[in-house]
Amino acid sequence: MSIERIIRIMAGAFILLSLALAHFMGQADLSSLSWLWFTAFIGLNLLQSGFTGFCPPEKLLKKLGFQEGGSACSTK
């Protein structure tokens, strides 16, 4: 596993951990629609990207015409 993937896994885990702590400490109500759901979505995508190597933004950027190489999401 590459350093890049480990960093993505750690970032996703920390985002989800901070959301869970805020929820269980009563500082965030995840039962209502809020921007915290967007944060959770980003955290889950970071976590899955770290484990699987699949990065949805990479596919989108390729279709928009951006060049490959040096991408944070590229897997070799």
mmCIF file of the N, C-alpha and C atoms, coordinates in Angstrom:
data_MODEL
# 
_entry.id   MODEL 
# 
loop_
_atom_site.group_PDB 
_atom_site.id 
_atom_site.type_symbol 
_atom_site.label_atom_id 
_atom_site.label_alt_id 
_atom_site.label_comp_id 
_atom_site.label_asym_id 
_atom_site.label_entity_id 
_atom_site.label_seq_id 
_atom_site.pdbx_PDB_ins_code 
_atom_site.Cartn_x 
_atom_site.Cartn_y 
_atom_site.Cartn_z 
_atom_site.occupancy 
_atom_site.B_iso_or_equiv 
_atom_site.pdbx_formal_charge 
_atom_site.auth_seq_id 
_atom_site.auth_comp_id 
_atom_site.auth_asym_id 
_atom_site.auth_atom_id 
_atom_site.pdbx_PDB_model_num 
ATOM 1   N N  . MET A 1 1  ? 0.858   -1.179 0.000   1.00 0.00 ? 1  MET A N  1 
ATOM 2   C CA . MET A 1 1  ? 0.000   0.000  0.000   1.00 0.00 ? 1  MET A CA 1 
ATOM 3   C C  . MET A 1 1  ? 0.904   1.242  0.000   1.00 0.00 ? 1  MET A C  1 
ATOM 4   N N  . SER A 1 2  ? 0.554   2.190  -0.849  1.00 0.00 ? 2  SER A N  1 
ATOM 5   C CA . SER A 1 2  ? 1.394   3.376  -0.995  1.00 0.00 ? 2  SER A CA 1 
ATOM 6   C C  . SER A 1 2  ? 1.121   4.394  0.108   1.00 0.00 ? 2  SER A C  1 
ATOM 7   N N  . ILE A 1 3  ? 2.061   5.303  0.275   1.00 0.00 ? 3  ILE A N  1 
ATOM 8   C CA . ILE A 1 3  ? 1.914   6.378  1.251   1.00 0.00 ? 3  ILE A CA 1 
ATOM 9   C C  . ILE A 1 3  ? 0.687   7.221  0.925   1.00 0.00 ? 3  ILE A C  1 
ATOM 10  N N  . GLU A 1 4  ? 0.468   7.453  -0.371  1.00 0.00 ? 4  GLU A N  1 
ATOM 11  C CA . GLU A 1 4  ? -0.683  8.260  -0.809  1.00 0.00 ? 4  GLU A CA 1 
ATOM 12  C C  . GLU A 1 4  ? -2.001  7.630  -0.361  1.00 0.00 ? 4  GLU A C  1 
ATOM 13  N N  . ARG A 1 5  ? -2.107  6.316  -0.524  1.00 0.00 ? 5  ARG A N  1 
ATOM 14  C CA . ARG A 1 5  ? -3.330  5.624  -0.102  1.00 0.00 ? 5  ARG A CA 1 
ATOM 15  C C  . ARG A 1 5  ? -3.489  5.665  1.414   1.00 0.00 ? 5  ARG A C  1 
ATOM 16  N N  . ILE A 1 6  ? -2.417  5.483  2.140   1.00 0.00 ? 6  ILE A N  1 
ATOM 17  C CA . ILE A 1 6  ? -2.481  5.530  3.605   1.00 0.00 ? 6  ILE A CA 1 
ATOM 18  C C  . ILE A 1 6  ? -2.951  6.907  4.064   1.00 0.00 ? 6  ILE A C  1 
ATOM 19  N N  . ILE A 1 7  ? -2.450  7.958  3.416   1.00 0.00 ? 7  ILE A N  1 
ATOM 20  C CA . ILE A 1 7  ? -2.862  9.313  3.773   1.00 0.00 ? 7  ILE A CA 1 
ATOM 21  C C  . ILE A 1 7  ? -4.348  9.514  3.491   1.00 0.00 ? 7  ILE A C  1 
ATOM 22  N N  . ARG A 1 8  ? -4.839  9.007  2.365   1.00 0.00 ? 8  ARG A N  1 
ATOM 23  C CA . ARG A 1 8  ? -6.272  9.111  2.050   1.00 0.00 ? 8  ARG A CA 1 
ATOM 24  C C  . ARG A 1 8  ? -7.115  8.362  3.075   1.00 0.00 ? 8  ARG A C  1 
ATOM 25  N N  . ILE A 1 9  ? -6.667  7.180  3.472   1.00 0.00 ? 9  ILE A N  1 
ATOM 26  C CA . ILE A 1 9  ? -7.395  6.403  4.484   1.00 0.00 ? 9  ILE A CA 1 
ATOM 27  C C  . ILE A 1 9  ? -7.427  7.158  5.808   1.00 0.00 ? 9  ILE A C  1 
ATOM 28  N N  . MET A 1 10 ? -6.286  7.708  6.209   1.00 0.00 ? 10 MET A N  1 
ATOM 29  C CA . MET A 1 10 ? -6.239  8.458  7.464   1.00 0.00 ? 10 MET A CA 1 
ATOM 30  C C  . MET A 1 10 ? -7.134  9.692  7.410   1.00 0.00 ? 10 MET A C  1 
ATOM 31  N N  . ALA A 1 11 ? -7.120  10.417 6.298   1.00 0.00 ? 11 ALA A N  1 
ATOM 32  C CA . ALA A 1 11 ? -7.942  11.622 6.172   1.00 0.00 ? 11 ALA A CA 1 
ATOM 33  C C  . ALA A 1 11 ? -9.425  11.273 6.250   1.00 0.00 ? 11 ALA A C  1 
ATOM 34  N N  . GLY A 1 12 ? -9.834  10.237 5.538   1.00 0.00 ? 12 GLY A N  1 
ATOM 35  C CA . GLY A 1 12 ? -11.230 9.813  5.583   1.00 0.00 ? 12 GLY A CA 1 
ATOM 36  C C  . GLY A 1 12 ? -11.646 9.362  6.971   1.00 0.00 ? 12 GLY A C  1 
ATOM 37  N N  . ALA A 1 13 ? -10.776 8.599  7.635   1.00 0.00 ? 13 ALA A N  1 
ATOM 38  C CA . ALA A 1 13 ? -11.085 8.115  8.984   1.00 0.00 ? 13 ALA A CA 1 
ATOM 39  C C  . ALA A 1 13 ? -11.201 9.272  9.973   1.00 0.00 ? 13 ALA A C  1 
ATOM 40  N N  . PHE A 1 14 ? -10.322 10.268 9.867   1.00 0.00 ? 14 PHE A N  1 
ATOM 41  C CA . PHE A 1 14 ? -10.380 11.409 10.789  1.00 0.00 ? 14 PHE A CA 1 
ATOM 42  C C  . PHE A 1 14 ? -11.624 12.258 10.566  1.00 0.00 ? 14 PHE A C  1 
ATOM 43  N N  . ILE A 1 15 ? -12.035 12.420 9.318   1.00 0.00 ? 15 ILE A N  1 
ATOM 44  C CA . ILE A 1 15 ? -13.265 13.165 9.044   1.00 0.00 ? 15 ILE A CA 1 
ATOM 45  C C  . ILE A 1 15 ? -14.456 12.444 9.660   1.00 0.00 ? 15 ILE A C  1 
ATOM 46  N N  . LEU A 1 16 ? -14.538 11.136 9.425   1.00 0.00 ? 16 LEU A N  1 
ATOM 47  C CA . LEU A 1 16 ? -15.658 10.369 9.969   1.00 0.00 ? 16 LEU A CA 1 
ATOM 48  C C  . LEU A 1 16 ? -15.614 10.308 11.494  1.00 0.00 ? 16 LEU A C  1 
ATOM 49  N N  . LEU A 1 17 ? -14.418 10.220 12.075  1.00 0.00 ? 17 LEU A N  1 
ATOM 50  C CA . LEU A 1 17 ? -14.277 10.229 13.532  1.00 0.00 ? 17 LEU A CA 1 
ATOM 51  C C  . LEU A 1 17 ? -14.748 11.548 14.125  1.00 0.00 ? 17 LEU A C  1 
ATOM 52  N N  . SER A 1 18 ? -14.382 12.653 13.491  1.00 0.00 ? 18 SER A N  1 
ATOM 53  C CA . SER A 1 18 ? -14.797 13.959 14.014  1.00 0.00 ? 18 SER A CA 1 
ATOM 54  C C  . SER A 1 18 ? -16.308 14.128 13.926  1.00 0.00 ? 18 SER A C  1 
ATOM 55  N N  . LEU A 1 19 ? -16.927 13.617 12.858  1.00 0.00 ? 19 LEU A N  1 
ATOM 56  C CA . LEU A 1 19 ? -18.382 13.653 12.743  1.00 0.00 ? 19 LEU A CA 1 
ATOM 57  C C  . LEU A 1 19 ? -19.038 12.808 13.837  1.00 0.00 ? 19 LEU A C  1 
ATOM 58  N N  . ALA A 1 20 ? -18.492 11.624 14.072  1.00 0.00 ? 20 ALA A N  1 
ATOM 59  C CA . ALA A 1 20 ? -19.052 10.739 15.096  1.00 0.00 ? 20 ALA A CA 1 
ATOM 60  C C  . ALA A 1 20 ? -18.923 11.370 16.483  1.00 0.00 ? 20 ALA A C  1 
ATOM 61  N N  . LEU A 1 21 ? -17.771 11.949 16.779  1.00 0.00 ? 21 LEU A N  1 
ATOM 62  C CA . LEU A 1 21 ? -17.586 12.600 18.078  1.00 0.00 ? 21 LEU A CA 1 
ATOM 63  C C  . LEU A 1 21 ? -18.526 13.774 18.262  1.00 0.00 ? 21 LEU A C  1 
ATOM 64  N N  . ALA A 1 22 ? -18.697 14.581 17.225  1.00 0.00 ? 22 ALA A N  1 
ATOM 65  C CA . ALA A 1 22 ? -19.617 15.716 17.306  1.00 0.00 ? 22 ALA A CA 1 
ATOM 66  C C  . ALA A 1 22 ? -21.045 15.226 17.527  1.00 0.00 ? 22 ALA A C  1 
ATOM 67  N N  . HIS A 1 23 ? -21.403 14.151 16.854  1.00 0.00 ? 23 HIS A N  1 
ATOM 68  C CA . HIS A 1 23 ? -22.763 13.617 16.992  1.00 0.00 ? 23 HIS A CA 1 
ATOM 69  C C  . HIS A 1 23 ? -22.996 13.071 18.398  1.00 0.00 ? 23 HIS A C  1 
ATOM 70  N N  . PHE A 1 24 ? -22.086 12.255 18.899  1.00 0.00 ? 24 PHE A N  1 
ATOM 71  C CA . PHE A 1 24 ? -22.283 11.613 20.196  1.00 0.00 ? 24 PHE A CA 1 
ATOM 72  C C  . PHE A 1 24 ? -22.071 12.563 21.363  1.00 0.00 ? 24 PHE A C  1 
ATOM 73  N N  . MET A 1 25 ? -21.418 13.689 21.153  1.00 0.00 ? 25 MET A N  1 
ATOM 74  C CA . MET A 1 25 ? -21.269 14.707 22.200  1.00 0.00 ? 25 MET A CA 1 
ATOM 75  C C  . MET A 1 25 ? -22.436 15.691 22.172  1.00 0.00 ? 25 MET A C  1 
ATOM 76  N N  . GLY A 1 26 ? -23.351 15.499 21.232  1.00 0.00 ? 26 GLY A N  1 
ATOM 77  C CA . GLY A 1 26 ? -24.531 16.350 21.162  1.00 0.00 ? 26 GLY A CA 1 
ATOM 78  C C  . GLY A 1 26 ? -24.303 17.672 20.452  1.00 0.00 ? 26 GLY A C  1 
ATOM 79  N N  . GLN A 1 27 ? -23.197 17.806 19.750  1.00 0.00 ? 27 GLN A N  1 
ATOM 80  C CA . GLN A 1 27 ? -22.890 19.054 19.064  1.00 0.00 ? 27 GLN A CA 1 
ATOM 81  C C  . GLN A 1 27 ? -23.366 19.056 17.622  1.00 0.00 ? 27 GLN A C  1 
ATOM 82  N N  . ALA A 1 28 ? -23.802 17.898 17.137  1.00 0.00 ? 28 ALA A N  1 
ATOM 83  C CA . ALA A 1 28 ? -24.274 17.811 15.757  1.00 0.00 ? 28 ALA A CA 1 
ATOM 84  C C  . ALA A 1 28 ? -25.429 16.833 15.701  1.00 0.00 ? 28 ALA A C  1 
ATOM 85  N N  . ASP A 1 29 ? -26.477 17.210 15.018  1.00 0.00 ? 29 ASP A N  1 
ATOM 86  C CA . ASP A 1 29 ? -27.637 16.349 14.853  1.00 0.00 ? 29 ASP A CA 1 
ATOM 87  C C  . ASP A 1 29 ? -27.628 15.787 13.439  1.00 0.00 ? 29 ASP A C  1 
ATOM 88  N N  . LEU A 1 30 ? -27.157 14.551 13.304  1.00 0.00 ? 30 LEU A N  1 
ATOM 89  C CA . LEU A 1 30 ? -27.045 13.937 11.988  1.00 0.00 ? 30 LEU A CA 1 
ATOM 90  C C  . LEU A 1 30 ? -28.376 13.389 11.476  1.00 0.00 ? 30 LEU A C  1 
ATOM 91  N N  . SER A 1 31 ? -29.423 13.513 12.297  1.00 0.00 ? 31 SER A N  1 
ATOM 92  C CA . SER A 1 31 ? -30.728 13.036 11.840  1.00 0.00 ? 31 SER A CA 1 
ATOM 93  C C  . SER A 1 31 ? -31.423 14.073 10.956  1.00 0.00 ? 31 SER A C  1 
ATOM 94  N N  . SER A 1 32 ? -30.949 15.307 10.979  1.00 0.00 ? 32 SER A N  1 
ATOM 95  C CA . SER A 1 32 ? -31.535 16.333 10.115  1.00 0.00 ? 32 SER A CA 1 
ATOM 96  C C  . SER A 1 32 ? -30.617 16.575 8.917   1.00 0.00 ? 32 SER A C  1 
ATOM 97  N N  . LEU A 1 33 ? -31.208 17.046 7.830   1.00 0.00 ? 33 LEU A N  1 
ATOM 98  C CA . LEU A 1 33 ? -30.439 17.329 6.634   1.00 0.00 ? 33 LEU A CA 1 
ATOM 99  C C  . LEU A 1 33 ? -29.523 18.532 6.897   1.00 0.00 ? 33 LEU A C  1 
ATOM 100 N N  . SER A 1 34 ? -28.260 18.357 6.696   1.00 0.00 ? 34 SER A N  1 
ATOM 101 C CA . SER A 1 34 ? -27.322 19.452 6.950   1.00 0.00 ? 34 SER A CA 1 
ATOM 102 C C  . SER A 1 34 ? -26.066 19.250 6.116   1.00 0.00 ? 34 SER A C  1 
ATOM 103 N N  . TRP A 1 35 ? -25.180 20.211 6.223   1.00 0.00 ? 35 TRP A N  1 
ATOM 104 C CA . TRP A 1 35 ? -23.904 20.126 5.518   1.00 0.00 ? 35 TRP A CA 1 
ATOM 105 C C  . TRP A 1 35 ? -23.009 19.037 6.090   1.00 0.00 ? 35 TRP A C  1 
ATOM 106 N N  . LEU A 1 36 ? -23.334 18.536 7.284   1.00 0.00 ? 36 LEU A N  1 
ATOM 107 C CA . LEU A 1 36 ? -22.528 17.465 7.852   1.00 0.00 ? 36 LEU A CA 1 
ATOM 108 C C  . LEU A 1 36 ? -22.644 16.186 7.026   1.00 0.00 ? 36 LEU A C  1 
ATOM 109 N N  . TRP A 1 37 ? -23.767 15.991 6.335   1.00 0.00 ? 37 TRP A N  1 
ATOM 110 C CA . TRP A 1 37 ? -23.903 14.837 5.458   1.00 0.00 ? 37 TRP A CA 1 
ATOM 111 C C  . TRP A 1 37 ? -22.924 14.937 4.286   1.00 0.00 ? 37 TRP A C  1 
ATOM 112 N N  . PHE A 1 38 ? -22.684 16.145 3.806   1.00 0.00 ? 38 PHE A N  1 
ATOM 113 C CA . PHE A 1 38 ? -21.697 16.343 2.740   1.00 0.00 ? 38 PHE A CA 1 
ATOM 114 C C  . PHE A 1 38 ? -20.307 15.982 3.249   1.00 0.00 ? 38 PHE A C  1 
ATOM 115 N N  . THR A 1 39 ? -19.996 16.377 4.478   1.00 0.00 ? 39 THR A N  1 
ATOM 116 C CA . THR A 1 39 ? -18.711 16.042 5.081   1.00 0.00 ? 39 THR A CA 1 
ATOM 117 C C  . THR A 1 39 ? -18.575 14.532 5.232   1.00 0.00 ? 39 THR A C  1 
ATOM 118 N N  . ALA A 1 40 ? -19.644 13.869 5.643   1.00 0.00 ? 40 ALA A N  1 
ATOM 119 C CA . ALA A 1 40 ? -19.615 12.412 5.774   1.00 0.00 ? 40 ALA A CA 1 
ATOM 120 C C  . ALA A 1 40 ? -19.389 11.751 4.414   1.00 0.00 ? 40 ALA A C  1 
ATOM 121 N N  . PHE A 1 41 ? -20.030 12.276 3.381   1.00 0.00 ? 41 PHE A N  1 
ATOM 122 C CA . PHE A 1 41 ? -19.856 11.751 2.022   1.00 0.00 ? 41 PHE A CA 1 
ATOM 123 C C  . PHE A 1 41 ? -18.404 11.856 1.580   1.00 0.00 ? 41 PHE A C  1 
ATOM 124 N N  . ILE A 1 42 ? -17.788 12.999 1.824   1.00 0.00 ? 42 ILE A N  1 
ATOM 125 C CA . ILE A 1 42 ? -16.381 13.191 1.462   1.00 0.00 ? 42 ILE A CA 1 
ATOM 126 C C  . ILE A 1 42 ? -15.489 12.228 2.238   1.00 0.00 ? 42 ILE A C  1 
ATOM 127 N N  . GLY A 1 43 ? -15.746 12.080 3.526   1.00 0.00 ? 43 GLY A N  1 
ATOM 128 C CA . GLY A 1 43 ? -14.956 11.166 4.349   1.00 0.00 ? 43 GLY A CA 1 
ATOM 129 C C  . GLY A 1 43 ? -15.058 9.728  3.878   1.00 0.00 ? 43 GLY A C  1 
ATOM 130 N N  . LEU A 1 44 ? -16.274 9.290  3.543   1.00 0.00 ? 44 LEU A N  1 
ATOM 131 C CA . LEU A 1 44 ? -16.460 7.925  3.049   1.00 0.00 ? 44 LEU A CA 1 
ATOM 132 C C  . LEU A 1 44 ? -15.768 7.718  1.710   1.00 0.00 ? 44 LEU A C  1 
ATOM 133 N N  . ASN A 1 45 ? -15.816 8.726  0.834   1.00 0.00 ? 45 ASN A N  1 
ATOM 134 C CA . ASN A 1 45 ? -15.134 8.608  -0.452  1.00 0.00 ? 45 ASN A CA 1 
ATOM 135 C C  . ASN A 1 45 ? -13.622 8.557  -0.285  1.00 0.00 ? 45 ASN A C  1 
ATOM 136 N N  . LEU A 1 46 ? -13.086 9.330  0.635   1.00 0.00 ? 46 LEU A N  1 
ATOM 137 C CA . LEU A 1 46 ? -11.649 9.269  0.904   1.00 0.00 ? 46 LEU A CA 1 
ATOM 138 C C  . LEU A 1 46 ? -11.256 7.889  1.412   1.00 0.00 ? 46 LEU A C  1 
ATOM 139 N N  . LEU A 1 47 ? -12.073 7.361  2.317   1.00 0.00 ? 47 LEU A N  1 
ATOM 140 C CA . LEU A 1 47 ? -11.776 6.062  2.902   1.00 0.00 ? 47 LEU A CA 1 
ATOM 141 C C  . LEU A 1 47 ? -11.817 4.957  1.840   1.00 0.00 ? 47 LEU A C  1 
ATOM 142 N N  . GLN A 1 48 ? -12.875 4.923  1.033   1.00 0.00 ? 48 GLN A N  1 
ATOM 143 C CA . GLN A 1 48 ? -12.955 3.885  0.004   1.00 0.00 ? 48 GLN A CA 1 
ATOM 144 C C  . GLN A 1 48 ? -11.880 4.068  -1.050  1.00 0.00 ? 48 GLN A C  1 
ATOM 145 N N  . SER A 1 49 ? -11.526 5.311  -1.363  1.00 0.00 ? 49 SER A N  1 
ATOM 146 C CA . SER A 1 49 ? -10.486 5.571  -2.349  1.00 0.00 ? 49 SER A CA 1 
ATOM 147 C C  . SER A 1 49 ? -9.135  5.052  -1.863  1.00 0.00 ? 49 SER A C  1 
ATOM 148 N N  . GLY A 1 50 ? -8.897  5.192  -0.576  1.00 0.00 ? 50 GLY A N  1 
ATOM 149 C CA . GLY A 1 50 ? -7.641  4.691  -0.018  1.00 0.00 ? 50 GLY A CA 1 
ATOM 150 C C  . GLY A 1 50 ? -7.527  3.189  -0.099  1.00 0.00 ? 50 GLY A C  1 
ATOM 151 N N  . PHE A 1 51 ? -8.637  2.489  0.120   1.00 0.00 ? 51 PHE A N  1 
ATOM 152 C CA . PHE A 1 51 ? -8.616  1.027  0.089   1.00 0.00 ? 51 PHE A CA 1 
ATOM 153 C C  . PHE A 1 51 ? -8.708  0.459  -1.324  1.00 0.00 ? 51 PHE A C  1 
ATOM 154 N N  . THR A 1 52 ? -9.526  1.068  -2.182  1.00 0.00 ? 52 THR A N  1 
ATOM 155 C CA . THR A 1 52 ? -9.769  0.485  -3.505  1.00 0.00 ? 52 THR A CA 1 
ATOM 156 C C  . THR A 1 52 ? -8.944  1.107  -4.621  1.00 0.00 ? 52 THR A C  1 
ATOM 157 N N  . GLY A 1 53 ? -8.507  2.353  -4.436  1.00 0.00 ? 53 GLY A N  1 
ATOM 158 C CA . GLY A 1 53 ? -7.769  3.041  -5.493  1.00 0.00 ? 53 GLY A CA 1 
ATOM 159 C C  . GLY A 1 53 ? -8.691  3.700  -6.506  1.00 0.00 ? 53 GLY A C  1 
ATOM 160 N N  . PHE A 1 54 ? -10.008 3.494  -6.391  1.00 0.00 ? 54 PHE A N  1 
ATOM 161 C CA . PHE A 1 54 ? -10.974 4.102  -7.300  1.00 0.00 ? 54 PHE A CA 1 
ATOM 162 C C  . PHE A 1 54 ? -11.298 5.500  -6.808  1.00 0.00 ? 54 PHE A C  1 
ATOM 163 N N  . CYS A 1 55 ? -11.115 6.484  -7.690  1.00 0.00 ? 55 CYS A N  1 
ATOM 164 C CA . CYS A 1 55 ? -11.311 7.886  -7.326  1.00 0.00 ? 55 CYS A CA 1 
ATOM 165 C C  . CYS A 1 55 ? -12.282 8.536  -8.304  1.00 0.00 ? 55 CYS A C  1 
ATOM 166 N N  . PRO A 1 56 ? -13.558 8.730  -7.897  1.00 0.00 ? 56 PRO A N  1 
ATOM 167 C CA . PRO A 1 56 ? -14.541 9.317  -8.806  1.00 0.00 ? 56 PRO A CA 1 
ATOM 168 C C  . PRO A 1 56 ? -14.128 10.664 -9.414  1.00 0.00 ? 56 PRO A C  1 
ATOM 169 N N  . PRO A 1 57 ? -13.515 11.589 -8.650  1.00 0.00 ? 57 PRO A N  1 
ATOM 170 C CA . PRO A 1 57 ? -13.117 12.850 -9.282  1.00 0.00 ? 57 PRO A CA 1 
ATOM 171 C C  . PRO A 1 57 ? -12.102 12.671 -10.412 1.00 0.00 ? 57 PRO A C  1 
ATOM 172 N N  . GLU A 1 58 ? -11.271 11.642 -10.305 1.00 0.00 ? 58 GLU A N  1 
ATOM 173 C CA . GLU A 1 58 ? -10.288 11.385 -11.366 1.00 0.00 ? 58 GLU A CA 1 
ATOM 174 C C  . GLU A 1 58 ? -10.997 11.081 -12.684 1.00 0.00 ? 58 GLU A C  1 
ATOM 175 N N  . LYS A 1 59 ? -12.039 10.256 -12.624 1.00 0.00 ? 59 LYS A N  1 
ATOM 176 C CA . LYS A 1 59 ? -12.794 9.913  -13.836 1.00 0.00 ? 59 LYS A CA 1 
ATOM 177 C C  . LYS A 1 59 ? -13.451 11.153 -14.434 1.00 0.00 ? 59 LYS A C  1 
ATOM 178 N N  . LEU A 1 60 ? -14.024 11.983 -13.586 1.00 0.00 ? 60 LEU A N  1 
ATOM 179 C CA . LEU A 1 60 ? -14.688 13.206 -14.037 1.00 0.00 ? 60 LEU A CA 1 
ATOM 180 C C  . LEU A 1 60 ? -13.693 14.166 -14.689 1.00 0.00 ? 60 LEU A C  1 
ATOM 181 N N  . LEU A 1 61 ? -12.550 14.346 -14.055 1.00 0.00 ? 61 LEU A N  1 
ATOM 182 C CA . LEU A 1 61 ? -11.544 15.271 -14.599 1.00 0.00 ? 61 LEU A CA 1 
ATOM 183 C C  . LEU A 1 61 ? -10.984 14.772 -15.934 1.00 0.00 ? 61 LEU A C  1 
ATOM 184 N N  . LYS A 1 62 ? -10.843 13.454 -16.088 1.00 0.00 ? 62 LYS A N  1 
ATOM 185 C CA . LYS A 1 62 ? -10.384 12.905 -17.367 1.00 0.00 ? 62 LYS A CA 1 
ATOM 186 C C  . LYS A 1 62 ? -11.387 13.222 -18.471 1.00 0.00 ? 62 LYS A C  1 
ATOM 187 N N  . LYS A 1 63 ? -12.689 13.083 -18.159 1.00 0.00 ? 63 LYS A N  1 
ATOM 188 C CA . LYS A 1 63 ? -13.724 13.376 -19.152 1.00 0.00 ? 63 LYS A CA 1 
ATOM 189 C C  . LYS A 1 63 ? -13.771 14.855 -19.504 1.00 0.00 ? 63 LYS A C  1 
ATOM 190 N N  . LEU A 1 64 ? -13.349 15.715 -18.562 1.00 0.00 ? 64 LEU A N  1 
ATOM 191 C CA . LEU A 1 64 ? -13.332 17.157 -18.812 1.00 0.00 ? 64 LEU A CA 1 
ATOM 192 C C  . LEU A 1 64 ? -12.082 17.599 -19.568 1.00 0.00 ? 64 LEU A C  1 
ATOM 193 N N  . GLY A 1 65 ? -11.154 16.652 -19.812 1.00 0.00 ? 65 GLY A N  1 
ATOM 194 C CA . GLY A 1 65 ? -9.995  16.953 -20.643 1.00 0.00 ? 65 GLY A CA 1 
ATOM 195 C C  . GLY A 1 65 ? -8.703  17.245 -19.903 1.00 0.00 ? 65 GLY A C  1 
ATOM 196 N N  . PHE A 1 66 ? -8.671  17.061 -18.599 1.00 0.00 ? 66 PHE A N  1 
ATOM 197 C CA . PHE A 1 66 ? -7.427  17.278 -17.869 1.00 0.00 ? 66 PHE A CA 1 
ATOM 198 C C  . PHE A 1 66 ? -6.477  16.116 -18.122 1.00 0.00 ? 66 PHE A C  1 
ATOM 199 N N  . GLN A 1 67 ? -5.179  16.421 -18.096 1.00 0.00 ? 67 GLN A N  1 
ATOM 200 C CA . GLN A 1 67 ? -4.172  15.404 -18.387 1.00 0.00 ? 67 GLN A CA 1 
ATOM 201 C C  . GLN A 1 67 ? -3.856  14.579 -17.156 1.00 0.00 ? 67 GLN A C  1 
ATOM 202 N N  . GLU A 1 68 ? -3.466  13.337 -17.425 1.00 0.00 ? 68 GLU A N  1 
ATOM 203 C CA . GLU A 1 68 ? -3.030  12.452 -16.344 1.00 0.00 ? 68 GLU A CA 1 
ATOM 204 C C  . GLU A 1 68 ? -1.596  12.770 -15.970 1.00 0.00 ? 68 GLU A C  1 
ATOM 205 N N  . GLY A 1 69 ? -1.185  12.249 -14.816 1.00 0.00 ? 69 GLY A N  1 
ATOM 206 C CA . GLY A 1 69 ? 0.188   12.408 -14.383 1.00 0.00 ? 69 GLY A CA 1 
ATOM 207 C C  . GLY A 1 69 ? 0.269   13.310 -13.177 1.00 0.00 ? 69 GLY A C  1 
ATOM 208 N N  . GLY A 1 70 ? 0.838   12.786 -12.110 1.00 0.00 ? 70 GLY A N  1 
ATOM 209 C CA . GLY A 1 70 ? 0.993   13.549 -10.891 1.00 0.00 ? 70 GLY A CA 1 
ATOM 210 C C  . GLY A 1 70 ? -0.309  13.716 -10.130 1.00 0.00 ? 70 GLY A C  1 
ATOM 211 N N  . SER A 1 71 ? -1.327  12.977 -10.523 1.00 0.00 ? 71 SER A N  1 
ATOM 212 C CA . SER A 1 71 ? -2.630  13.091 -9.885  1.00 0.00 ? 71 SER A CA 1 
ATOM 213 C C  . SER A 1 71 ? -2.585  12.485 -8.493  1.00 0.00 ? 71 SER A C  1 
ATOM 214 N N  . ALA A 1 72 ? -3.317  13.094 -7.589  1.00 0.00 ? 72 ALA A N  1 
ATOM 215 C CA . ALA A 1 72 ? -3.411  12.563 -6.238  1.00 0.00 ? 72 ALA A CA 1 
ATOM 216 C C  . ALA A 1 72 ? -4.177  11.256 -6.216  1.00 0.00 ? 72 ALA A C  1 
ATOM 217 N N  . CYS A 1 73 ? -4.954  11.002 -7.253  1.00 0.00 ? 73 CYS A N  1 
ATOM 218 C CA . CYS A 1 73 ? -5.806  9.810  -7.291  1.00 0.00 ? 73 CYS A CA 1 
ATOM 219 C C  . CYS A 1 73 ? -5.278  8.721  -8.210  1.00 0.00 ? 73 CYS A C  1 
ATOM 220 N N  . SER A 1 74 ? -4.184  8.953  -8.892  1.00 0.00 ? 74 SER A N  1 
ATOM 221 C CA . SER A 1 74 ? -3.734  7.950  -9.861  1.00 0.00 ? 74 SER A CA 1 
ATOM 222 C C  . SER A 1 74 ? -3.153  6.741  -9.149  1.00 0.00 ? 74 SER A C  1 
ATOM 223 N N  . THR A 1 75 ? -3.408  5.581  -9.716  1.00 0.00 ? 75 THR A N  1 
ATOM 224 C CA . THR A 1 75 ? -2.839  4.340  -9.198  1.00 0.00 ? 75 THR A CA 1 
ATOM 225 C C  . THR A 1 75 ? -2.053  3.692  -10.334 1.00 0.00 ? 75 THR A C  1 
ATOM 226 N N  . LYS A 1 76 ? -0.928  3.154  -9.997  1.00 0.00 ? 76 LYS A N  1 
ATOM 227 C CA . LYS A 1 76 ? -0.067  2.555  -11.012 1.00 0.00 ? 76 LYS A CA 1 
ATOM 228 C C  . LYS A 1 76 ? 0.056   1.077  -10.788 1.00 0.00 ? 76 LYS A C  1 
# 
